[in-house]
Amino acid sequence: MVQNPSPALQKWFSEDPPAFGRELREKLFYFDPEYIPLNHGSYGGTPKPVQEYFDEVDKRIEANTDLFMRIDLAPLLADVRERAANFLGIETDECYLVTNASLGLNTIMRNFVWNAEDVIVTTSVTYGSIQKTAEYIRDTPPNPKVSVMQLIFPTTHAEIIAKFRAHIECLVKARTSFAQNWGLRKKCNVKTAGKGKIVAIIDSIVSTPGMLMPWKEMVEICGEYGVWSVVDGAHSIGNEQGINLCEALPDFWVSNAHKWLTSKKSCAIMYVPQRNHHMFRTAIPTSSVYPSGSLKATYDWNGTIDWANYMAVNAALDMREWLGGEEKIWEYCHGLAVDGTRRLAEILGTQLLDKTENLEFTTMMCEVGLPISSSVPGTSEVDVAFKRKMLVERKAFISNYYHNGKFWARCSAQIYNDVGPYLPLPPPSILASLPLPGTSTDTEIRCRWKTLKKLDGSSSKFVRRLTRNSVARIRRERGRRRT
Ligand SMILES: Cc1ncc(COP(=O)(O)O)c(C=O)c1O
């Protein structure tokens, strides 16, 4: 049931919800009519009811700021935390709001008291800035170590679980018989290890490739070996089915509400179970109640922010119930991610990265190969050119990246998408005019002609021109190299 809708929300909820897809997009979102948004995973997208509720709260703050900050804020904040906690199966006192996943994860990692013997475990697909957070801690005295577990897709959940267990086991063994275990430490990619603690940063859903990890099993393994588990759940809430943190029992967990929960930027939900409150010495920034001994007091106020961002979580939860609830949203978006990306793979002549029979890695994001030759290196030049082409020229976006020697796209499916937009996606024609190094052989030219003809039917003048220009450029480059 929708709970006590404010006037801004009542206006919406007094009507029947729109059907998912185009109708919903037109009624509930602000998208430029020409834009094809297939990248909800990066920054989310705020629906009109949420934005209007946010505006309502913001105006209330400005109408009498002191009243809001000093009197009204505390019960409103408690209400949002309680609803978010219920959603995740945890206690309100275990649920806190921060501005984004980066801040939540940084706060957790910087609250550990580090020793030189400690090890932080990450993977080769840990989100860039979170990997850098681990490296920053490594580079700061007393310099704990970082051990990176290599993770290459395609793979299976079973393989990841086995690999993670072996990695942790190796670190634990190296820790207990440090002097004799140089071989083990080398295997775990750690130079030294003593009797220190091990803290594993585990993605629930990797950013790129956008794959659902067997994170609950990985958390369980951490429990078995006395390893701390810090779950980067940036993509989880609203995207992953049936999250129950009380059952999964990670040591810490953070998820962005502004991504898949369709709340307002900037808000993330941070789970700190009661058993770990003692570890949490400070918020970032430090609160005026330090040292308070109470996480609630710490997070009731730790610097002036726009609290309306946090309040908007209420509106997002209300709206999702109005639209039919989490199961209905999951069925639609997951189904669309699979169908849309499969059709895209057919058109592009490529494959999905999730090769498991039951698509165990696939949530509302699905990964498809881009038809770029493997002779093209995954440089930032190619990456930037692709992004620019997509956004500026074609008004469409999928998140592109390079993994395991190939180019891929992460396609997000949301309640405002339908399968239509997947089809005229522009990669084939875009590829023709990218500054792709390493494509100057006749075979490559023939390949690109053939691919482009097949994929675009060379029906549009635009595509033909791009193709001609591209091939001419390659020939020119080849000529230059000969002379
Ligand atoms: C896995 C993962 N972790 C952390 C982040 C950081 O999120 P934010 O930029 O909201 O702090 C992202 C962002 O996309 C992410 O994908």
The ligand as a MOL file (V3000), in Angstrom:
LIG
                    3D

  0  0  0     0  0            999 V3000
M  V30 BEGIN CTAB
M  V30 COUNTS 16 16 0 0 0
M  V30 BEGIN ATOM
M  V30 1 C 29.9200 -1.2570 -8.4190 0
M  V30 2 C 29.9480 0.2100 -8.1430 0
M  V30 3 N 30.4490 0.6350 -6.9820 0
M  V30 4 C 30.4890 1.9410 -6.6570 0
M  V30 5 C 30.0040 2.8920 -7.5290 0
M  V30 6 C 30.0820 4.3420 -7.1370 0
M  V30 7 O 28.8140 4.9280 -7.0690 0
M  V30 8 P 28.6740 6.4820 -6.8040 0
M  V30 9 O 29.3240 7.1770 -7.9520 0
M  V30 10 O 27.2230 6.7570 -6.7290 0
M  V30 11 O 29.3710 6.7590 -5.5460 0
M  V30 12 C 29.4710 2.5080 -8.7570 0
M  V30 13 C 28.9530 3.4940 -9.7020 0
M  V30 14 O 28.4350 3.2280 -10.7400 0
M  V30 15 C 29.4420 1.1220 -9.0790 0
M  V30 16 O 28.9640 0.6920 -10.2410 0
M  V30 END ATOM
M  V30 BEGIN BOND
M  V30 1 1 1 2
M  V30 2 1 2 3
M  V30 3 2 2 15
M  V30 4 2 3 4
M  V30 5 1 4 5
M  V30 6 1 5 6
M  V30 7 2 5 12
M  V30 8 1 6 7
M  V30 9 1 7 8
M  V30 10 2 8 9
M  V30 11 1 8 10
M  V30 12 1 8 11
M  V30 13 1 12 13
M  V30 14 1 12 15
M  V30 15 2 13 14
M  V30 16 1 15 16
M  V30 END BOND
M  V30 END CTAB
M  END
